[in-house]
Structure formats: structure tokens, C-alpha cells
Amino acid sequence: MDERETQRAGYPLTIPDTLLGSEAMQRACATRDFREIFRLVNRRTGSSHAAMAAAIGKMTSSRVSDIIRGVRGVRSQQVIERISDGFGIPGEMLGLPKRPWEGSPNDIDGTTNADTTVEAVTDSQTKGRTQYVRENPGSLDLLAVAELRQQVQTLDARYVTEPSTALIAEIGQHLGQLAYWHTHTTTYAVRRDLYAAQAEASTLMGQLVWDASGRTDHDTPRAYFAQAAEAARELHDPVAEGLALLRTSFVALYGEKNPRTGLEIAQRSADTVENASHVLAGLAVLHAAEAYAMLQQRRDCEKALRNAEWHFGQVSTNDAGVSMFSPGQFGRLTGSCFLFLNETTRAQAVLEGTAEELSEGSKSHAIALGNLTLAYIRQRKVDEAAGMLGKAIDVVERNRGGGGLNLIFQAGRELQPWRAVPAVHELNDRLLNLIASA
């Protein structure tokens, strides 16, 4: 153990000898059963999907999740080599030549330089291959689809903090490419990965269009979410289908202000992912709770909140939706429920803690700050409301999130009885500037 740890100095993840020598791991490596290998590393070391993806490199947590669920496999020799290097699995166990890090510790500096050269060549070859396939769709393969899917997932990560208008054109190009490739593929494996990419890209496009419209265009995002759900059903992926349904419920709840329709779709989402993901089931039930709050059905709302809390308590690192889970989600939606139920003191208490948990500068952060502002206003805490609204505007000026925009304008309207207060007057000027820049 000591020697192998020394050999792998600088690597972010090294699985322990006890796991490496276990019968289950040896059998999985001998048969190249990467689903089992990933599952063992995830469960026995406690490494998250994100940590595993980072150790392997050129991989996302979503792809790790797909491999563990059996939705995707691993076939590329280059990916197998990166898995060996990322986890510290000797090359011999995976039918590979001896890996560079398996040499003596004194050779580490020299081999690192060689690895960098090889990595650079691999990057160049991958980009060249992707461009070639774009121009020659008859040569479409799993690597090209994986590269496009990686680009979609990168855009999805950027959506959290960047204006949606800056991302729409690129995701549109990817959707066009996917539609073109669908007409040129005949193999099951490639078609399966195309459906996975289609579900992710269509869901993201629906989010972007709706957000960029200030949550006023309802028909276009619904059409994209329907495309995503259809692709997910072709793939037999309840998580992707449930996510598309959940996003559709957002349009009904926050765009059309139709809590009954939103409730029905959120419940369908929860039913779809019931046996597939506690994360998504919890999120769907949370939004059902908010729909109940909008309808002033307090008892049903509180029951749904308890149900969501139970789901989140069952989340493990191998949950298919774990990459979508964050600590502040429960508090943000609970605070919103209390606002709709006119329990402003409870809303304030929850949202103050939640605002500190959420990623600063994210669109969810702006929504939490906006709701906290409303909680202060409705308790006539004008100074606190003005200070919080200023912070919310700071965030929205950067990310232009439609949900945050709607809330800060609502807060601005509710602050009008105090427009003579200097701080409120200054905020009105900032809101006008925000409208002008939009």
C-alpha cells in the first residue's frame, strides 16, 4: 500500500489495496465490467460521482451515473486507460500494458512529461475526429456522440450562473447535429447514446428558452421538454423522462401560474422516478408542495414537505440524480411554500439559512434572495428588505435569470408604499436600469 501510494503521488484518487484485492473487483476487472467497477469504487471508497469523474478526466458526473446504471458502457481504449490511471488499477488487471505510474517513484517526473505529450496528442486527435464525423456522418461512432454530449453537459453547468441568451445558439447547433446524426445511424449502441444526448440537449434548450424569455414563452419550452421525454422513453430512462416532466411542471407553476396543472405534472414526475432516483422524486414532491401552498392547501403542503425530506434523507452517492442535488434546495422551496401560506416569519427563518447554503451568484441564489426580500417586506421590515433586494439585484444583473428577475420586480412593486425612503428610491433607479438593459 505504501509503495503504490508513493507511486501515485499527485493523483486525486487511489482505491485501497483491500478493494483492489477483493474477489468482486478482480472479477469485474477481468471481465471489464465497468458498471461493477464504478459501483464498487463509489460504494467502498465513498467517492462521489463528481470525484470519480474528476479522477478519470474528460468525464462528467452524469456519465459516471449512466455507467453505474447501465445506461452507458465503456469501450474506448483511451477511456479504459484513464480509468486505470484515475483509480490506480494496475494495467495488467484490465488487460493493459504496465501504466506509467507503476514504475519506480524516481521515474515519476519523467513519465509525467511523457503523459502530457500523449494527452495533448489525444486532445488533438479527438477534436479532429469530432470534426471529421460532423462532415462525414457515415462514420458516426460512440466517441463522437460522447464528445457532443460532454459539450451539452458543459453548457448545462454554465446555465447556473450565466445568461441563458449566451448559450441558446450553441445548444441549438448541437440539437441540429443530433437530428442530422439520427438519420445516419443504424447501430443500436450509437442510437442509444443519441437518445441520451437528445434528452439532455432538449431539456436544456427548454430551460434556456423559458429563462431567456423571462418565463413568458410557455409553448416553446414545453415542446422541447416533450422532445426530451420522448427521447427518454425510447432510451427507457425514467430519470431523464422525470426531469423533463419536472421542468414542464415549472412552466405551469411559475409561468402560467396554474398550480393545479403544475401539481398534476409534478406528481407524474414523482411517479416516473419513484424507483429510480430519490433526488428527483424529492424535487418533484417539493414542487408539488409548493403547488399545494399556492392553492392554500396547508395540510397537503406540509405532508408533501415531509415526503420530500424523507426522499432526500435516502439519497446516496450512487443515486442516478445525485449531480442535481444541493443542500439549499429543500430550504428554498420550503421558504417559498411558507410565503404562499402567508407565514412570513417562518419563511424568513428558513430563507435566511438557505441563502447562505446556495451557490453564490447562481440563479437559485437570486430566487432565494428575492423570496427573502418579500418575507421582510410583508413584515414591514423595510431596511432589511432594501438591503436584501440590493443583493438580489447584484446577482440578477450578472446571470439574468428569469425567476430572479420576476421576483425582484415583484419586490420592487411591493416596496412602493415606502418609495420616499432613500434606500428604496435608489433601488427603483436600479430596477429601471435593469429593465432598460434587458
C-alpha positions in Angstrom: 0.0 0.0 0.0 2.7 2.4 0.9 4.6 1.8 -2.3 1.6 2.2 -4.5 0.6 5.4 -2.7 4.1 6.8 -3.3 4.0 5.8 -7.0 0.7 7.7 -7.3 1.7 10.9 -5.5 -0.4 13.7 -7.0 -3.2 11.6 -8.2 -6.6 12.7 -6.7 -7.9 9.1 -6.1 -6.3 5.8 -5.3 -8.5 2.9 -4.4 -7.2 0.9 -1.3 -5.5 -2.4 -1.6 -8.3 -4.2 0.2 -10.8 -3.2 -2.5 -8.2 -3.8 -5.3 -7.6 -7.4 -4.0 -11.3 -8.2 -3.3 -12.8 -11.0 -5.3 -15.5 -8.7 -6.7 -13.1 -6.2 -8.0 -10.8 -8.8 -9.5 -13.7 -10.4 -11.3 -15.0 -7.1 -12.5 -11.6 -6.1 -13.9 -11.0 -9.5 -15.5 -14.3 -9.2 -17.4 -14.0 -5.4 -17.9 -17.4 -4.9 -16.2 -17.0 -1.2 -15.7 -20.5 -0.8 -14.3 -19.4 -3.0 -11.4 -16.0 -1.4 -11.1 -17.6 2.1 -10.8 -20.2 0.8 -8.3 -17.5 -0.8 -6.1 -15.4 2.4 -6.1 -18.4 4.5 -5.4 -19.7 2.4 -2.5 -16.5 1.1 -1.0 -14.5 4.3 -1.0 -17.3 6.8 -0.6 -16.2 8.8 -3.6 -18.9 10.9 -5.2 -19.7 10.7 -8.9 -18.1 14.1 -9.4 -14.9 12.9 -7.6 -14.7 9.8 -9.8 -15.3 11.8 -12.9 -12.5 14.3 -12.0 -10.1 11.5 -11.2 -10.7 9.9 -14.6 -10.7 13.1 -16.5 -12.7 14.1 -19.6 -15.7 12.7 -18.0 -18.8 14.2 -16.2 -20.6 13.0 -13.1 -23.6 12.4 -15.3 -21.7 9.9 -17.4 -20.4 8.2 -14.3 -24.0 7.9 -13.1 -25.0 6.5 -16.6 -22.3 3.8 -16.4 -23.3 2.7 -12.9 -27.0 2.5 -14.0 -26.0 0.5 -17.1 -27.3 3.2 -19.5 -23.8 3.6 -21.0 -20.8 1.3 -21.3 -17.1 1.8 -21.7 -15.5 0.7 -24.9 -12.8 3.1 -25.9 -9.2 2.0 -25.1 -8.3 5.6 -24.2 -11.1 5.8 -21.6 -10.1 2.4 -20.1 -6.6 3.7 -19.7 -7.8 6.8 -18.0 -10.0 4.7 -15.6 -6.9 2.6 -14.8 -4.8 5.7 -14.1 -7.6 7.6 -12.4 -8.4 4.8 -9.8 -5.0 3.3 -9.5 -5.9 -0.1 -11.1 -2.8 -1.8 -12.4 -2.8 -2.2 -16.1 -2.5 -5.9 -16.0 -5.8 -6.2 -14.2 -7.6 -4.5 -17.1 -5.6 -6.2 -19.9 -3.5 -3.1 -20.5 0.3 -2.6 -20.7 2.0 -1.5 -17.5 0.9 2.0 -16.6 3.5 4.9 -16.3 2.7 5.4 -12.6 3.6 1.7 -12.0 7.2 2.4 -12.5 9.6 3.3 -9.7 9.0 6.6 -7.7 12.1 8.1 -9.2 10.6 7.9 -12.7 7.5 9.9 -11.8 8.8 13.2 -13.1 9.9 11.9 -16.4 6.7 9.9 -17.1 4.6 12.8 -16.2 6.1 14.8 -19.0 5.6 12.0 -21.4 1.9 11.7 -20.3 1.4 15.4 -21.0 2.6 14.9 -24.6 0.4 11.9 -25.1 -2.6 13.8 -23.6 -2.0 16.7 -25.9 -2.0 14.4 -28.9 -5.1 12.7 -27.7 -6.9 16.0 -27.4 -5.9 17.0 -30.9 -7.0 13.6 -32.3 -10.3 13.8 -30.5 -11.1 17.2 -31.9 -10.1 16.2 -35.4 -12.2 13.1 -35.1 -15.2 15.0 -34.0 -14.9 17.5 -36.8 -14.5 14.6 -39.3 -17.6 12.9 -38.2 -19.6 16.1 -38.4 -18.6 16.4 -42.1 -18.9 12.6 -42.7 -21.9 11.3 -40.7 -21.5 7.8 -42.2 -18.5 7.4 -39.9 -20.5 8.3 -36.7 -19.4 6.4 -33.6 -19.8 6.4 -29.9 -16.8 8.7 -29.3 -18.3 11.5 -31.5 -21.6 11.3 -29.6 -19.8 11.3 -26.3 -17.9 14.4 -27.2 -21.1 16.2 -28.2 -22.8 15.0 -25.0 -19.9 16.4 -23.0 -20.4 19.8 -24.6 -24.1 19.8 -23.8 -23.3 19.0 -20.1 -20.7 21.8 -20.0 -23.4 24.2 -21.2 -25.8 22.8 -18.6 -23.2 23.6 -15.9 -22.8 27.2 -17.3 -26.6 27.8 -17.2 -26.5 28.0 -13.4 -24.6 31.3 -13.4 -24.6 32.7 -17.0 -27.3 34.5 -19.0 -29.3 32.0 -21.0 -29.2 34.1 -24.1 -25.5 33.5 -24.3 -26.0 29.7 -24.5 -29.0 29.2 -26.8 -27.2 29.4 -30.1 -24.7 26.7 -29.2 -27.2 24.3 -27.8 -29.3 24.9 -30.9 -26.3 23.8 -33.1 -26.0 20.6 -31.0 -29.7 19.8 -31.4 -29.4 20.3 -35.2 -26.4 18.0 -35.3 -28.2 15.3 -33.3 -31.2 15.4 -35.6 -28.9 15.0 -38.6 -27.0 12.1 -37.0 -30.2 10.3 -36.2 -30.8 9.9 -39.9 -27.4 8.3 -40.5 -27.0 5.8 -37.7 -28.1 2.2 -37.9 -26.4 0.6 -34.8 -28.2 0.2 -31.6 -25.3 1.4 -29.4 -24.9 4.7 -31.2 -28.7 5.3 -31.4 -29.0 4.7 -27.7 -26.4 7.3 -27.0 -28.0 9.7 -29.4 -31.3 9.4 -27.5 -29.4 10.2 -24.2 -27.8 13.2 -25.8 -31.2 14.3 -27.3 -32.9 14.1 -23.9 -30.2 16.2 -22.2 -30.0 18.8 -25.0 -33.8 19.2 -25.4 -34.3 19.6 -21.7 -31.5 22.2 -21.5 -32.9 24.1 -24.6 -36.3 24.2 -22.9 -34.8 25.7 -19.8 -32.8 28.3 -21.7 -35.7 29.5 -23.9 -38.0 29.8 -21.0 -35.4 31.6 -18.8 -34.3 34.0 -21.6 -38.0 34.9 -22.2 -38.4 36.0 -18.6 -40.6 33.0 -18.2 -43.2 34.4 -20.6 -42.8 32.0 -23.6 -44.5 28.8 -22.4 -45.2 26.9 -25.7 -41.6 26.6 -27.0 -40.1 25.2 -23.8 -43.0 22.8 -23.4 -42.3 21.5 -26.9 -38.6 20.9 -26.1 -39.5 19.2 -22.8 -41.8 16.9 -24.7 -39.0 16.0 -27.1 -36.8 15.2 -24.2 -39.4 13.0 -22.6 -39.9 11.1 -25.8 -36.2 10.5 -26.3 -36.0 9.3 -22.6 -38.8 6.8 -23.2 -37.0 5.5 -26.3 -34.0 5.1 -24.0 -36.1 3.6 -21.2 -34.5 6.1 -18.8 -37.0 7.2 -16.1 -34.7 9.8 -14.7 -34.4 11.7 -17.9 -38.1 11.4 -18.5 -38.9 12.5 -14.9 -36.6 15.5 -15.3 -38.3 16.6 -18.5 -41.7 16.3 -16.8 -40.5 18.2 -13.7 -39.3 21.1 -16.0 -42.7 21.1 -17.7 -44.4 21.5 -14.3 -42.2 24.6 -13.7 -43.8 26.2 -16.7 -47.3 25.6 -15.4 -46.4 26.7 -11.8 -44.2 29.8 -12.3 -45.0 30.8 -15.9 -48.7 30.2 -16.4 -49.5 30.5 -12.6 -51.6 27.3 -12.9 -50.9 25.4 -9.7 -53.4 22.6 -10.4 -51.8 21.7 -13.7 -48.3 22.1 -12.2 -49.3 19.8 -9.3 -50.6 17.1 -11.7 -47.4 17.2 -13.8 -45.1 17.3 -10.7 -46.9 14.2 -9.3 -46.4 12.4 -12.7 -42.7 13.2 -12.5 -42.5 11.8 -8.9 -44.3 8.6 -10.0 -42.0 8.2 -13.0 -38.8 8.3 -10.9 -40.2 6.6 -7.9 -37.9 3.6 -8.2 -35.0 5.3 -10.0 -33.9 8.4 -8.0 -34.7 9.7 -4.5 -33.2 13.1 -5.6 -35.6 13.6 -8.5 -38.5 12.2 -6.5 -37.7 14.6 -3.7 -37.5 17.6 -6.0 -40.8 16.6 -7.7 -42.6 16.3 -4.4 -41.1 19.6 -3.2 -42.6 21.4 -6.2 -45.9 19.6 -5.6 -45.8 21.0 -2.0 -45.4 24.5 -3.5 -48.4 23.9 -5.7 -50.4 22.9 -2.7 -49.2 26.1 -1.0 -50.3 28.2 -3.9 -53.7 26.5 -3.6 -53.8 27.3 0.2 -53.9 23.5 1.0 -51.8 23.7 4.1 -52.1 20.1 5.3 -51.3 18.6 1.9 -48.3 21.0 1.5 -46.9 20.0 4.9 -47.4 16.4 4.1 -45.5 16.8 0.8 -42.7 18.6 2.5 -42.2 15.7 4.9 -42.3 13.3 2.0 -39.6 15.3 0.2 -37.5 15.4 3.3 -37.7 11.7 3.6 -36.6 11.2 0.0 -33.6 13.5 0.5 -32.7 11.5 3.6 -32.4 8.4 1.4 -30.1 9.9 -1.1 -26.8 8.0 -1.6 -23.8 8.7 -3.8 -25.0 6.2 -6.4 -28.4 7.9 -6.8 -28.9 8.5 -10.6 -29.8 12.1 -9.9 -27.2 12.9 -7.3 -25.5 15.5 -9.5 -28.7 17.6 -9.4 -28.9 17.6 -5.6 -27.7 20.6 -3.5 -28.2 21.3 0.2 -30.2 24.5 -0.3 -33.0 23.1 -2.4 -35.2 22.0 0.4 -34.9 25.2 2.3 -35.5 27.4 -0.8 -38.8 25.6 -1.7 -39.9 25.3 1.9 -39.4 29.1 2.3 -41.4 29.7 -0.8 -44.2 27.5 0.5 -44.4 29.5 3.7 -44.6 32.7 1.7 -47.6 31.4 -0.3 -49.2 30.3 3.0 -48.6 33.9 4.4 -46.4 32.5 7.2 -43.7 35.2 6.7 -41.9 34.7 9.9 -41.3 31.0 9.2 -40.4 31.9 5.6 -37.8 34.4 6.8 -36.2 31.9 9.3 -35.8 29.2 6.6 -34.7 31.5 3.8 -32.0 33.3 5.8 -30.3 30.0 6.4 -30.9 28.8 2.9 -29.4 31.9 1.2 -26.1 31.0 2.9 -26.1 27.4 1.6 -26.8 28.1 -2.0 -24.0 28.7 -4.5 -23.4 32.5 -4.5 -24.3 34.1 -7.8 -26.4 31.2 -9.1 -30.0 31.6 -10.4 -31.3 29.7 -7.4 -29.4 32.0 -5.1 -31.2 35.0 -6.7 -34.6 33.3 -6.2 -33.9 32.7 -2.6 -32.8 36.3 -2.0 -35.9 37.6 -3.8 -38.2 35.5 -1.7 -36.4 36.6 1.5 -36.9 40.2 0.4 -40.6 39.5 0.1 -40.7 37.9 3.5 -39.1 41.1 5.0 -41.5 43.4 3.1 -44.6 41.6 4.3 -43.4 42.0 7.9 -42.8 45.7 7.1 -39.0 45.3 7.7 -38.2 47.9 5.1 -34.4 48.4 5.9 -33.8 44.6 5.8 -35.9 44.3 2.6 -34.0 47.1 0.9 -30.6 45.6 1.8 -31.7 42.1 0.6 -33.2 43.4 -2.6 -29.9 45.1 -3.4 -28.1 41.8 -3.1 -30.7 40.1 -5.3 -30.3 42.7 -8.0 -26.5 42.3 -7.9 -26.9 38.6 -8.7 -29.6 39.1 -11.4 -27.5 41.7 -13.1 -24.9 39.0 -13.8 -27.0 35.9 -14.6 -30.2 37.5 -15.9 -32.2 34.5 -14.5 -35.9 34.8 -15.3 -37.0 33.6 -11.9 -34.9 36.1 -10.1 -36.0 38.9 -12.4 -39.6 38.2 -11.8 -39.2 38.2 -8.0 -37.1 41.3 -7.7 -39.7 43.3 -9.8 -42.4 41.9 -7.6 -40.5 43.0 -4.6 -40.0 46.4 -6.2 -43.7 46.8 -6.6 -44.4 45.8 -3.0 -41.9 48.3 -1.8 -43.7 51.2 -3.5 -45.5 52.4 -0.3 -42.0 53.3 1.0 -40.7 54.8 -2.2 -39.9 58.0 -0.4 -37.3 56.2 1.7 -33.9 57.0 0.2 -32.8 53.3 0.0 -36.0 52.3 -1.7 -35.8 55.2 -4.1 -32.3 54.2 -5.1 -33.4 50.6 -5.7 -36.2 51.9 -8.0 -33.5 53.5 -10.1 -31.6 50.2 -10.3 -34.7 48.3 -11.3 -35.3 50.8 -14.1 -31.8 50.4 -15.3 -32.3 46.6 -15.3 -35.4 47.0 -17.4 -33.6 49.3 -19.9 -30.6 46.9 -20.2 -33.0 44.0 -20.8 
